[in-house]
Amino acid sequence: MAEQRTVNPLVVGSSPTLGAMTKSKYDMSHLLGRRIEIITCTDRYTNLVPGSQGTVTAVDSNGTVFAKWDTGSILGLIPGVDTWKYL
């Protein structure tokens, strides 16, 4: 089953995947290239809808997960505001 992200991924132990992480809490390189799917997005200016899928391209120091979406859009999802799951 895919994990659902609703908390800041920079907090070690905040999810089953990250709980076992032994790298620096700022090293999110293991997420690069992972597939992602939007559950909810609060950005009122995007055309992305729940179920939209994309590929993680970056994670900033705030935990925002940026993705290149299959629709061609590029948008970052904010932990604690938007929800998504890794596929």
C-alpha positions as CSV (number, residue, x, y, z in Angstrom):
1,M,0.0,0.0,0.0
2,A,1.3,3.5,-0.9
3,E,2.2,5.8,2.0
4,Q,0.3,9.0,2.5
5,R,2.2,12.2,3.4
6,T,0.4,14.6,5.7
7,V,3.4,15.7,7.9
8,N,6.7,17.4,7.3
9,P,9.1,15.0,5.7
10,L,12.0,16.7,7.4
11,V,11.0,15.3,10.8
12,V,12.8,12.0,11.1
13,G,10.3,9.3,12.2
14,S,7.3,11.1,10.9
15,S,6.4,8.2,8.5
16,P,7.2,4.5,8.2
17,T,9.6,5.2,5.3
18,L,11.5,8.1,7.0
19,G,11.4,6.5,10.5
20,A,14.2,4.2,9.5
21,M,16.2,6.9,7.7
22,T,19.7,7.3,9.1
23,K,20.8,10.1,6.8
24,S,20.8,13.8,7.7
25,K,17.3,15.1,8.2
26,Y,18.0,17.6,5.3
27,D,19.1,14.9,2.9
28,M,16.0,14.1,0.9
29,S,17.8,12.8,-2.2
30,H,16.1,9.4,-1.7
31,L,12.8,11.0,-2.8
32,L,14.2,12.3,-6.2
33,G,12.6,10.5,-9.1
34,R,9.9,8.9,-7.0
35,R,6.4,8.9,-8.4
36,I,3.8,11.0,-6.5
37,E,0.0,11.4,-6.6
38,I,-2.0,14.4,-5.3
39,I,-4.7,13.7,-2.7
40,T,-5.5,17.3,-1.9
41,C,-3.9,20.6,-3.1
42,T,-4.8,24.0,-1.8
43,D,-3.3,26.0,-4.6
44,R,-6.3,27.7,-6.2
45,Y,-4.4,28.6,-9.3
46,T,-3.4,25.1,-10.4
47,N,-5.2,22.9,-12.9
48,L,-4.0,19.8,-11.0
49,V,-6.7,17.7,-9.4
50,P,-6.8,14.9,-6.9
51,G,-5.3,11.8,-8.6
52,S,-2.8,13.9,-10.7
53,Q,0.5,12.1,-10.9
54,G,4.1,13.3,-11.4
55,T,7.8,12.7,-10.6
56,V,9.6,14.3,-7.7
57,T,12.3,16.7,-8.9
58,A,13.4,18.4,-5.7
59,V,12.7,18.8,-2.0
60,D,13.6,22.2,-0.4
61,S,14.8,22.8,3.2
62,N,11.2,23.5,4.3
63,G,10.1,20.0,3.1
64,T,8.2,21.3,0.0
65,V,8.1,18.5,-2.5
66,F,8.4,19.8,-6.1
67,A,7.3,17.6,-8.9
68,K,7.0,17.6,-12.7
69,W,3.5,16.5,-13.2
70,D,2.4,14.3,-16.1
71,T,0.2,17.2,-17.3
72,G,3.4,19.2,-17.9
73,S,2.8,21.5,-14.9
74,I,5.5,22.0,-12.2
75,L,4.3,22.6,-8.7
76,G,5.5,22.1,-5.2
77,L,3.4,20.5,-2.5
78,I,3.6,21.9,1.0
79,P,3.7,19.5,4.0
80,G,0.9,20.1,6.4
81,V,-1.1,22.0,3.8
82,D,-1.3,19.7,0.8
83,T,-1.6,15.9,1.0
84,W,-0.1,13.3,-1.4
85,K,1.2,9.8,-1.5
86,Y,4.2,8.2,-3.0
87,L,3.5,5.4,-5.5
